Amino acid sequence: MIAMRLRVLLAIFAALLLYGCVEERTLSISGYETVEGVSGIDLDGDGINDVLSYQFRSIAIDQPLGISIAKYASVAAYSYSFTEPSYLAPADLAGAKAKIAEFDAARKSGEAACLQRLGLSFASCNDYTSCMEGCGSDSCEAAKAVGGDAFGFELLSFKDKSQEMDRLASELASTQSLPSQDDRKEFIRKTVRLMAISSDMAGMNLFSSSTYGTCGPVPLRLDLLGQSAQLVGTTEIAPDRYRYRVSEIITGGTDEEHITLFIQDTPPVAMSIDELSVDIPQGVIYQKFPLRVGWENVRADSPRSVLTYDFTSPDAPQDTILSRWSNPQVDERNVKFFTIFSMFASNPLVSLFTGASKSVFMLSYSLGLGYFTALGAAAAFIMYIVLLLILLITGLYHALRAYMDRKDIREYLIDKMGPPITDWRSYVGVGAALIIICFLLNAFYIRPTDVGQFDLATIQLKAISDVPGAISSILFILGAYTIYIVAEDRLKGILFGEGYFQAKGATKEENVASLSKLKVLSDNLKTRIDTLSRTGMDVKEEYSVLIAVPADRLEQFVEIGKQNTAKSLIDFHMGRLEEMDKRIEQKVSIMEENWPVWNSEIEKAVDQGGEVPVETLVSIPMQWREWAVTKFISEHRARHLVLEDNRIKRRTVSVENMVNTTLADLKREGLVDASIILHDGKVLSNSFSRGNATVGAVLYLKLSGFAQAIARKFGEEEVKRFVVMGRKSAAVSLPSGKTSPLLFTERGKLKQLIEQWKTKTGEQG
């Protein structure tokens, strides 16, 4: 009963999660990105855009679902250089400071408007998390939804840039005099640095409608800063490094489909990229050589998502280079199970059920048990409901069978749903131990986890990111399941009365008899598998099943009194061996039915000459080819074939070796009683006893000479064979080259001996 329930649970899990519920594919997008539009912002009023924005072509990721990806890049000066100033004209410090003040007033006004729109105060923005929490306006919430943590880093960067600009503007405003050329140069340097920060800020995604679009552009008058520098000393100012902010914008996602993406992007290889300046937001995978940026487990569950990264380069933006930007590589993973589960969970009855499990989770979490222990408790609650339903359905089924067969329902149920658990204390102890281990893991080894959303997708992500936590949840579920077995057993006792606990369980005598049968079947199968292995059949899987039978451990269970456990394990392994026996029968049947056809194909291939690659025997299924070739070689030894390097090759065999091998085979078959072998007129071997060996060899030499003389009288050059017949025995000489064997056998076996010799040596005629 326990095994049946476990199989049902595993079958349900496998059916939902493993069969066709996960689709993975790689979207191959060859070629380069296509620039569809370029826009810009002129910060210094010279008619040339200082911040450029490139919009690239949208690429379909999943056309049926309408999911696509498009690149967006903004480029702005990241730092400026200036030539050695000329100090011929006197410095106009008052005029320079007035320009700085005018710039700063406009800048602060724009920043204040942005902060008001964000609902954010820089005072509450100390790290990316607090920046996200302090940003509570509608535009902020929308940006959080599309940018995630990266938007928090953007807010923190906005604060840092603003504060550095405040500091520089304050230092410049507090300058009282410029007595030396070094003082004038330092004033220009700070002004140029203010220009660089302003330019870099202007290119932020915070102010781009294509990415976050939370604020309008801040007025950053670089022309005022340039004029301020020229009033102190004549110099030429030009950008020497640029920041490229890249965004991959995913559109068309929906929470109805559970799709995750792995996206990789490579900046144009023609650009000189300062790899050490690559700014890596949280969640971005960064590879230096070759330079590659990627995002994994990106959920396409909202209409719009923005993934960002940036890098610096001394190269100014050029359309010819940016148009050679390789398309991104995208891997898509569609977990259909989540979609099926969402549809299933929308049912009112199921919603009530999942709501109850959520209440169990929240109660456990509020008691301080930790996220993963609470998760295990919620899963155990669901498991209890499912197991009770299985018990109810099983009971109703057996009750109906008893009614139809006109049997006593109570006795029938006791017979079918027993026997009771005799070692229930062990079950309770194991269950309690597993739950205690779960508590200890959560208390000392697993980092605290916030509640978050109680949905399957969130739970999956948390479990993947914290493997020890997931293991602790599984331990809790296993412990709860073990305790449930005992609770269910007690419930049966209440329902069926004391008669249930008096039901006969497994006895030692029955287990000893069953174990004996298991051993006999195991030994028989081992003998059969060994035989099939020698024929070339692949029996690795069958060997592994045999090795897995723990006969010694089963004997220990029987001896120490764990009869129910022993019976369950004996039945389990007996079932596996019986199933394996059927598979072997099927294999043997397939081989016997197809062997004549396979034999004919191999023979034709060998007769064509040369080596025969095994893979060319296409009419023989791949799993049977090695077996068929091995069998062919063993049945056609006269062809002297071997299997080497997965090819059938002819083996060069000396006449002496061939004779010795053939003679050994004939002796095993009982066709040869004794033998004398001559080679080049000398005795090579003699099986007669020591006293008769010399006499036999001499007589054979005389017989050979006599046979040669008679052959020459009849015009024959050589003696093919001659026979000496007695009343019960006979001897036959079968010369081959320089080797001449004389074989002694029973008179009635002489003809069979000669035929076998011809077959095994390949002799014709």
C-alpha positions in Angstrom: 0.0 0.0 0.0 2.8 2.4 0.9 4.7 1.5 -2.2 1.6 2.0 -4.3 1.0 5.5 -2.8 4.6 6.5 -3.4 4.4 5.4 -7.0 1.2 7.3 -7.6 2.8 10.5 -6.2 5.9 10.1 -8.3 3.8 9.3 -11.4 1.7 12.5 -10.9 4.9 14.6 -10.4 6.6 13.1 -13.4 3.5 13.5 -15.6 3.2 17.2 -14.7 6.9 18.2 -14.6 8.8 15.9 -16.9 6.6 14.9 -19.8 6.6 17.7 -22.4 6.4 20.4 -19.8 9.7 22.1 -20.5 10.8 23.4 -23.9 14.2 24.8 -24.5 15.6 26.3 -27.7 18.4 28.6 -28.9 17.4 31.5 -31.1 20.2 31.7 -33.8 20.3 35.3 -35.1 23.1 35.6 -37.6 24.4 38.9 -38.9 24.4 42.4 -37.4 22.0 44.8 -35.7 20.2 47.3 -37.9 20.1 50.9 -36.8 16.6 52.2 -37.3 16.9 55.7 -35.8 19.4 58.1 -34.3 18.5 61.1 -32.1 20.5 63.4 -29.8 20.8 66.3 -27.4 22.9 69.4 -28.0 24.3 70.4 -24.6 26.5 73.3 -25.6 24.4 75.0 -28.3 26.9 74.5 -31.1 24.4 72.7 -33.4 26.2 69.3 -32.8 24.5 66.7 -30.6 26.6 65.8 -27.6 24.5 62.9 -26.5 23.5 60.4 -29.2 20.8 57.8 -28.9 20.6 54.7 -31.3 17.5 52.7 -31.7 18.0 49.3 -33.3 15.7 46.9 -35.1 13.3 44.7 -33.0 14.0 41.0 -33.3 11.3 38.3 -32.6 12.2 35.9 -29.9 8.9 33.9 -29.8 6.7 35.0 -32.7 3.6 33.0 -31.7 3.6 34.7 -28.3 4.6 38.1 -29.6 7.8 38.4 -27.5 10.7 40.4 -29.1 13.9 42.1 -28.2 15.4 45.4 -29.3 18.7 47.1 -28.5 18.9 50.8 -27.5 22.2 52.6 -26.9 23.0 56.1 -25.7 26.5 57.6 -26.0 27.8 60.6 -24.2 31.2 62.0 -23.3 32.5 60.4 -20.1 35.7 62.5 -19.7 37.3 65.6 -21.3 40.9 66.7 -21.9 42.1 70.2 -22.4 45.2 71.8 -23.8 47.7 73.8 -21.8 46.0 77.1 -21.2 47.3 80.5 -22.4 47.4 83.1 -19.6 48.2 86.2 -21.7 44.8 87.8 -20.9 44.0 88.5 -17.3 41.6 86.1 -15.6 38.0 87.2 -15.3 37.2 85.3 -12.1 33.9 87.1 -11.4 32.6 86.4 -14.9 33.7 82.7 -14.7 31.9 82.3 -11.4 28.8 83.9 -12.7 28.7 81.4 -15.6 29.1 78.5 -13.1 26.3 79.9 -10.9 24.0 80.2 -13.9 24.8 76.6 -14.9 24.3 75.4 -11.4 20.9 77.1 -10.9 19.5 75.6 -14.0 20.9 72.2 -13.2 19.5 72.1 -9.6 16.1 73.2 -10.9 16.0 70.3 -13.3 17.2 67.8 -10.7 14.6 69.1 -8.2 11.8 68.6 -10.8 13.1 65.0 -11.4 13.2 64.2 -7.7 9.7 65.5 -7.2 8.4 63.4 -10.1 10.2 60.4 -8.5 8.9 61.1 -5.1 12.5 60.6 -3.9 14.8 62.3 -1.4 18.5 61.9 -1.7 18.7 61.8 2.1 16.9 58.4 2.1 19.0 57.0 -0.8 22.1 55.4 0.6 22.3 52.2 -1.4 20.4 50.7 -4.3 17.8 49.0 -2.1 17.0 52.2 -0.1 16.8 54.2 -3.3 14.2 51.7 -4.6 12.2 51.8 -1.4 12.3 55.6 -1.2 11.1 56.0 -4.8 7.4 55.6 -4.5 5.8 57.6 -7.4 3.8 56.0 -10.2 6.7 56.6 -12.7 9.0 55.0 -10.2 6.8 51.9 -9.8 6.7 51.6 -13.6 10.5 51.9 -13.8 11.0 49.3 -11.1 8.7 46.9 -13.0 10.8 47.1 -16.2 14.3 47.6 -14.7 14.3 45.7 -11.4 17.5 46.2 -9.3 19.3 47.9 -12.2 16.9 50.9 -11.8 18.0 51.1 -8.1 21.6 51.4 -9.2 20.5 54.1 -11.7 19.0 56.2 -8.9 22.1 55.7 -6.7 24.3 56.8 -9.6 22.0 59.9 -10.1 22.5 60.9 -6.5 26.3 60.3 -6.6 26.7 62.5 -9.8 24.5 65.2 -8.3 26.5 65.4 -5.1 29.8 65.5 -6.9 28.5 68.3 -9.1 27.4 70.1 -5.9 30.8 69.8 -4.4 32.6 71.0 -7.6 30.2 73.9 -8.0 30.7 74.9 -4.4 34.5 74.8 -4.6 34.5 76.9 -7.8 32.0 79.4 -6.3 34.2 79.7 -3.1 37.3 80.6 -5.1 38.4 84.1 -4.0 41.4 84.7 -6.3 43.6 83.1 -8.9 47.1 84.4 -8.0 49.1 81.9 -10.0 49.0 80.0 -13.3 48.6 76.7 -11.3 45.5 78.2 -9.6 44.0 79.2 -12.9 44.7 75.7 -14.3 43.1 74.0 -11.3 40.0 76.2 -11.8 39.8 75.1 -15.4 40.4 71.4 -14.5 37.4 71.4 -12.0 35.3 73.2 -14.6 36.1 70.5 -17.2 35.4 67.8 -14.7 32.0 69.4 -14.1 31.4 69.2 -17.9 32.3 65.5 -17.9 29.9 64.7 -15.1 27.1 66.7 -16.7 27.6 65.0 -20.1 27.6 61.6 -18.4 24.4 62.4 -16.5 22.7 63.6 -19.6 23.1 60.1 -21.1 21.6 58.3 -18.2 18.6 55.9 -18.8 16.8 57.8 -16.1 16.1 60.6 -18.6 15.5 58.4 -21.7 12.0 57.7 -22.8 13.2 54.6 -24.6 14.3 52.9 -21.3 12.9 54.1 -17.9 11.6 57.5 -19.0 11.0 58.6 -15.4 12.2 62.2 -15.8 12.6 64.8 -18.6 16.1 65.9 -19.5 17.9 68.0 -16.9 19.1 71.4 -18.3 22.9 71.0 -18.4 24.4 74.0 -20.2 27.9 72.8 -21.2 28.3 76.1 -23.2 28.2 78.1 -19.9 30.9 75.8 -18.4 33.1 76.1 -21.5 32.7 79.9 -21.4 33.7 79.9 -17.7 36.9 78.0 -18.5 37.8 80.4 -21.3 37.5 83.5 -19.0 40.2 82.0 -16.8 42.6 80.9 -19.5 42.4 80.2 -23.3 42.3 76.4 -23.9 40.8 73.8 -26.2 38.4 71.3 -24.5 37.4 68.0 -26.2 36.0 64.7 -25.1 38.6 61.9 -24.9 36.4 59.0 -23.6 32.8 58.0 -24.1 30.3 56.0 -22.0 28.1 53.6 -24.0 24.9 52.7 -22.1 23.3 49.7 -23.7 19.8 48.4 -23.1 18.2 45.2 -24.3 14.4 45.9 -24.2 12.1 42.9 -24.2 8.5 43.5 -25.1 5.4 41.3 -25.4 5.8 39.2 -22.3 2.8 38.0 -20.3 2.4 36.3 -16.9 0.2 33.7 -18.6 3.3 32.1 -20.0 6.3 31.1 -17.8 9.3 31.9 -20.1 12.8 32.5 -19.0 15.6 33.8 -21.2 19.4 33.7 -21.3 20.6 36.6 -23.3 24.2 37.3 -24.3 25.5 40.4 -26.0 29.0 41.3 -27.4 30.0 44.9 -28.1 31.4 45.7 -31.6 34.8 44.0 -32.0 36.1 47.1 -33.9 35.8 49.3 -30.8 38.6 49.8 -28.3 36.8 49.0 -25.1 38.2 49.8 -21.6 37.3 46.5 -20.1 38.2 47.6 -16.6 35.6 50.4 -16.8 32.7 48.0 -17.7 30.0 48.8 -15.1 28.3 45.5 -14.1 24.9 45.9 -12.6 23.6 43.1 -10.3 22.5 40.0 -12.1 24.8 40.6 -15.1 27.2 37.9 -16.2 30.5 39.4 -17.4 33.3 37.8 -19.3 36.5 39.6 -20.2 38.0 37.5 -22.9 36.3 37.8 -25.3 34.2 40.6 -23.9 30.7 39.3 -23.4 27.8 40.4 -21.2 24.8 38.2 -20.4 21.7 37.8 -18.3 20.3 34.4 -17.1 16.9 33.5 -15.8 15.3 36.6 -17.2 11.5 36.3 -16.8 9.5 37.4 -19.8 6.4 37.9 -17.6 5.6 41.5 -18.2 4.7 43.6 -21.3 8.1 45.4 -21.1 11.5 44.6 -19.5 14.8 46.5 -19.7 18.2 44.9 -19.2 21.2 47.4 -19.1 24.9 47.5 -19.0 27.5 50.1 -19.9 31.2 50.4 -20.9 33.6 53.2 -21.7 35.7 53.6 -24.8 38.1 56.2 -26.4 36.2 55.7 -29.7 33.6 58.3 -30.6 30.3 56.9 -31.8 30.4 56.1 -35.6 27.5 54.8 -37.5 29.7 52.4 -39.5 31.0 50.8 -36.3 27.6 50.6 -34.5 26.0 49.0 -37.6 28.5 46.2 -37.2 27.1 45.2 -33.7 26.4 41.5 -33.7 22.9 40.4 -32.9 22.4 39.0 -29.4 22.3 35.2 -28.7 19.1 34.3 -27.0 18.2 30.9 -25.3 14.5 30.5 -24.4 13.1 28.1 -21.8 9.3 27.7 -21.7 8.1 25.9 -18.5 4.7 24.9 -19.6 4.0 23.2 -16.3 3.6 26.7 -14.6 1.0 27.6 -17.3 -0.8 24.4 -16.7 -0.6 24.9 -12.9 -1.9 28.5 -13.2 -4.9 27.3 -15.2 -5.5 24.5 -12.7 -5.1 26.8 -9.7 -7.7 29.2 -11.1 -10.4 26.7 -10.3 -12.4 27.9 -7.2 -12.1 24.6 -5.4 -8.3 24.4 -6.0 -8.0 28.1 -5.0 -9.5 27.2 -1.7 -7.1 24.3 -1.4 -4.0 26.4 -2.2 -5.3 29.2 0.0 -5.3 26.8 2.9 -1.8 25.7 2.1 -0.7 29.4 2.0 -2.3 29.9 5.5 -0.2 26.9 6.8 2.9 28.5 5.2 2.2 31.9 6.8 1.4 30.4 10.2 4.6 28.4 10.2 6.7 31.4 9.0 5.2 33.6 11.7 6.2 31.1 14.4 9.8 31.7 13.3 10.4 28.4 11.6 12.1 30.0 8.6 11.1 30.2 5.0 12.0 26.7 3.8 10.7 24.9 6.9 7.4 26.8 6.4 7.5 25.8 2.7 8.0 22.2 3.7 5.0 22.4 6.1 2.8 23.9 3.3 3.9 21.1 0.9 3.3 18.5 3.6 -0.2 19.8 4.1 -0.9 19.4 0.3 0.7 15.9 0.4 -1.6 14.9 3.4 -4.7 16.0 1.4 -3.6 14.1 -1.7 -2.7 10.9 0.3 -6.0 11.0 2.2 -7.8 11.3 -1.2 -5.9 8.3 -2.5 -6.8 6.4 0.7 -10.5 7.3 0.3 -10.6 6.4 -3.4 -8.8 3.1 -2.8 -11.1 2.2 0.1 -14.2 3.0 -2.0 -12.8 0.9 -4.9 -12.2 -2.2 -2.7 -15.6 -1.7 -0.9 -17.3 -1.7 -4.3 -15.4 -4.8 -5.4 -16.4 -6.6 -2.1 -20.0 -5.6 -2.7 -20.0 -6.9 -6.3 -18.3 -10.2 -5.2 -20.7 -10.6 -2.3 -17.9 -10.6 0.3 -17.8 -9.1 3.8 -16.8 -5.5 3.1 -15.0 -5.0 6.4 -12.9 -8.2 6.1 -12.2 -7.6 2.5 -10.9 -4.1 3.3 -8.7 -5.4 6.1 -7.3 -8.0 3.8 -6.6 -5.6 0.9 -5.5 -2.5 2.9 -3.4 -4.3 5.5 -1.3 -5.6 7.1 -0.7 -3.1 9.9 2.7 -1.6 10.6 4.5 -3.6 13.2 7.6 -1.4 13.6 5.7 1.9 13.7 8.1 3.3 16.4 10.9 3.1 13.8 8.8 5.1 11.4 8.0 7.8 14.0 11.7 8.0 15.0 12.9 8.4 11.4 10.3 11.0 10.6 11.1 13.0 13.8 14.8 12.9 13.0 14.3 14.2 9.5 12.2 17.1 10.8 14.7 17.9 13.5 17.6 18.0 10.9 15.4 20.4 8.9 15.0 22.7 11.9 18.8 22.6 12.6 19.6 23.5 9.0 17.3 26.4 9.0 18.6 27.6 12.4 22.4 27.4 11.7 23.2 27.0 8.0 20.5 28.6 5.8 20.5 32.4 5.3 17.2 34.2 6.1 14.8 34.5 3.2 12.0 37.0 2.9 8.4 35.8 2.3 7.9 37.3 -1.1 5.1 36.1 -3.4 3.7 32.7 -2.5 3.5 31.3 -6.1 5.1 28.4 -7.8 7.5 30.5 -10.0 8.8 32.5 -7.0 9.3 29.3 -5.0 11.2 27.8 -7.8 13.6 30.7 -8.1 14.2 30.8 -4.3 14.8 27.1 -4.3 17.3 27.3 -7.1 19.2 30.1 -5.5 19.4 28.4 -2.1 20.1 24.6 -2.6 20.6 23.9 1.2 17.2 25.5 1.8 15.5 23.4 -0.8 17.1 20.3 0.7 15.8 21.2 4.1 12.3 21.5 2.7 12.6 18.1 1.1 13.8 16.6 4.5 10.7 18.1 6.2 8.4 16.6 3.6 10.0 13.2 3.9 9.8 13.3 7.6 6.1 14.4 7.5 5.4 11.5 5.0 7.0 8.9 7.3 4.9 10.2 10.2 1.8 10.2 8.0 2.2 6.5 7.3 1.9 5.8 11.1 -1.1 8.2 11.4 -2.9 6.5 8.5 -2.2 3.1 10.1 -3.8 4.4 13.3 -6.8 5.8 11.3 -7.4 2.4 9.7 -7.4 0.8 13.2 -10.1 3.3 14.3 -12.2 2.6 11.2 -11.8 -1.2 11.1 -11.6 -1.9 14.8 -9.2 -4.2 16.6 -9.5 -6.8 13.9 -7.2 -4.6 11.7 -4.3 -4.9 14.1 -4.8 -8.6 14.3 -4.4 -9.0 10.6 -1.6 -11.3 9.6 1.6 -9.5 8.5 4.6 -11.1 6.9 6.1 -14.0 8.8 9.7 -15.1 9.1 8.9 -18.4 7.4 7.2 -16.7 4.4 10.1 -14.3 4.0 12.7 -17.1 4.2 10.8 -19.0 1.5 10.5 -15.9 -0.7 14.1 -14.9 -0.2 15.1 -18.5 -1.3 13.1 -18.1 -4.5 14.7 -14.7 -5.1 18.2 -16.2 -4.8 17.3 -19.1 -7.1 15.9 -16.7 -9.7 19.0 -14.4 -9.3 21.4 -17.4 -9.8 19.5 -18.7 -12.8 19.5 -15.2 -14.4 23.2 -14.8 -13.7 24.0 -18.0 -15.5 21.8 -17.1 -18.5 23.3 -13.6 -18.7 26.8 -15.0 -18.6 26.0 -17.3 -21.5 24.4 -14.4 -23.5 27.4 -12.2 -22.7 29.7 -14.7 -24.3 27.7 -14.5 -27.5 28.4 -10.8 -27.7 25.0 -9.6 -26.3 25.1 -6.2 -24.4 23.9 -7.2 -20.9 25.4 -4.3 -18.8 21.9 -3.2 -17.8 21.0 -6.7 -16.7 24.2 -7.1 -14.7 23.5 -3.8 -12.9 20.0 -5.1 -11.9 21.5 -8.3 -10.5 24.2 -6.5 -8.5 21.5 -4.2 -7.0 19.8 -7.2 -5.2 20.9 -6.9 -1.5 20.5 -10.5 -0.5 22.7 -10.2 2.6 20.8 -7.1 3.8 17.5 -8.8 3.2 18.6 -11.8 5.4 19.6 -9.3 8.1 16.1 -7.8 8.0 14.5 -11.2 8.3 16.8 -12.2 11.2 16.2 -9.0 13.3 12.5 -9.2 12.9 11.7 -6.4 10.3 9.4 -8.8 8.4 7.2 -6.2 6.7 10.2 -4.2 5.5 11.9 -7.4 4.3 8.7 -8.5 2.5 8.4 -5.2 0.7 12.0 -5.2 -0.5 11.9 -8.9 -1.5 8.7 -8.3 -3.5 10.3 -5.2 -5.1 13.5 -7.0 -6.2 11.5 -10.1 -7.3 9.4 -7.9 -9.5 12.5 -6.3 -11.1 14.1 -9.7 -11.8 10.9 -11.1 -13.3 10.6 -8.1 -15.5 14.2 -8.4 -16.5 13.7 -12.1 -17.3 10.9 -11.1 -19.7 13.1 -8.6 -21.4 15.8 -11.2 -21.9 13.3 -13.5 -23.5 12.3 -10.7 -25.9 15.9 -10.1 -26.8 16.6 -13.8 -27.4 13.4 -14.1 -29.5 14.4 -11.1 -31.6 17.9 -12.6 -32.2 16.7 -16.0 -33.2 14.1 -14.7 -35.6 16.4 -12.3 -37.4 19.7 -14.2 -37.2 19.3 -16.0 -40.7 18.9 -12.6 -42.4 21.7 -10.9 -40.4 24.0 -13.9 -41.1 23.3 -13.6 -44.8 24.1 -9.9 -44.9 27.4 -10.3 -43.0 28.4 -13.2 -45.2 27.8 -11.1 -48.4 29.8 -8.2 -47.0 32.7 -10.4 -46.0 32.7 -12.2 -49.4 33.2 -8.9 -51.2 36.7 -8.8 -49.7 38.6 -6.2 -47.6 37.6 -5.0 -44.2 34.0 -4.5 -43.3 33.1 -1.6 -41.0 30.3 -2.7 -38.6 28.3 0.5 -39.2 27.8 -0.4 -42.9 25.6 -3.4 -41.8 22.6 -1.0 -41.9 19.9 -3.7 -42.0 21.0 -4.9 -38.5 19.8 -2.6 -35.7 22.6 -0.8 -34.0 22.0 -2.5 -30.6 22.4 -6.0 -32.2 25.3 -5.4 -34.6 28.2 -6.3 -32.3 26.3 -9.4 -31.1 25.6 -10.5 -34.7 29.2 -10.0 -35.9 30.6 -11.9 -32.8 28.2 -14.8 -33.5 29.1 -14.8 -37.2 32.8 -15.0 -36.4 32.4 -17.8 -33.9 30.3 -19.8 -36.3 32.7 -19.3 -39.3 36.1 -19.9 -37.7 37.4 -21.3 -41.0 37.2 -17.8 -42.4 39.7 -16.6 -39.8 37.9 -13.4 -39.0 38.4 -11.0 -36.1 36.6 -7.8 -34.9 39.1 -5.0 -34.4 38.5 -1.2 -34.3 34.8 -1.8 -35.1 35.7 -3.5 -38.3 35.6 -7.2 -39.5 39.1 -8.1 -40.6 40.7 -11.3 -41.9 43.3 -12.8 -39.5 46.5 -14.3 -40.9 46.8 -17.8 -39.4 49.7 -20.2 -39.8 48.9 -23.7 -40.8 50.4 -25.0 -37.5 48.2 -22.8 -35.4 45.1 -23.6 -37.5 45.8 -27.4 -37.1 46.3 -27.1 -33.3 43.2 -25.0 -32.9 41.1 -27.3 -35.0 42.5 -30.4 -33.2 41.6 -28.9 -29.8 38.0 -28.2 -30.9 37.6 -31.8 -32.3 38.9 -33.3 -29.0 36.4 -31.2 -27.1 33.6 -32.5 -29.4 34.7 -36.1 -28.7 35.7 -36.8 -32.3 39.4 -37.4 -31.7 40.8 -40.0 -29.2 44.5 -39.6 -29.9 46.7 -37.8 -32.4 50.2 -37.5 -33.9 51.3 -34.4 -35.6 54.3 -34.2 -37.9 55.7 -30.9 -39.1 58.4 -30.9 -41.8 59.1 -34.5 -41.2 59.5 -34.1 -37.4 57.1 -35.0 -34.6 55.4 -31.8 -33.4 53.1 -33.5 -30.8 52.1 -37.0 -29.8 49.2 -37.8 -27.5 50.0 -41.5 -27.0 51.4 -42.6 -23.7 55.2 -42.4 -23.2 55.8 -46.1 -24.0 53.9 -46.1 -27.2 54.7 -42.6 -28.4 57.9 -43.4 -30.3 56.4 -46.6 -31.9 53.4 -44.6 -33.1 55.5 -41.8 -34.5 57.8 -44.3 -36.4 54.8 -46.2 -37.8 53.2 -42.9 -39.0 56.4 -41.9 -40.7 56.6 -45.3 -42.5 52.9 -45.1 -43.4 53.4 -41.6 -44.9 56.4 -42.7 -46.9 54.5 -45.7 -48.2 51.5 -43.6 -49.1 53.8 -41.1 -51.0 55.3 -44.0 -53.0 51.9 -45.4 -54.0 50.8 -41.9 -55.0 53.8 -41.5 -57.3 53.1 -44.9 -59.0 49.6 -43.5 -59.8 51.1 -40.2 -61.1 50.0 -38.1 -58.1 52.4 -35.4 -56.7 51.0 -35.4 -53.2 48.8 -37.4 -50.8 45.7 -35.6 -49.9 44.6 -38.0 -47.2 44.7 -41.7 -46.3 42.8 -43.8 -43.9 43.7 -46.9 -41.8 40.7 -49.0 -40.8 40.5 -51.4 -37.8 37.6 -53.4 -36.4 36.5 -50.6 -33.9 38.9 -47.8 -34.5 40.2 -45.9 -37.5 42.9 -43.4 -38.2 43.0 -40.7 -40.9 45.9 -38.6 -42.1 45.0 -35.1 -43.2 48.1 -33.3 -44.5 48.1 -29.6 -44.9 51.3 -27.9 -46.2 54.3 -29.1 -44.1 52.0 -30.2 -41.3 50.5 -33.7 -41.3 48.2 -34.8 -38.4 47.2 -38.4 -37.9 43.9 -38.5 -36.0 42.5 -41.6 -34.2 38.8 -42.0 -33.7 36.0 -44.6 -33.4 35.2 -46.2 -36.7 31.6 -44.9 -36.7 32.8 -41.3 -36.2 35.4 -41.3 -39.0 33.1 -39.7 -41.6 31.9 -37.0 -39.1 35.5 -36.3 -38.2 36.6 -35.7 -41.8 33.6 -33.4 -42.5 34.3 -31.4 -39.3 38.0 -31.1 -40.2 37.1 -29.8 -43.7 34.6 -27.3 -42.2 36.9 -25.9 -39.6 40.0 -25.6 -41.8 38.1 -24.4 -44.9 39.4 -27.3 -46.9 37.7 -27.8 -50.3 36.7 -31.2 -51.8 
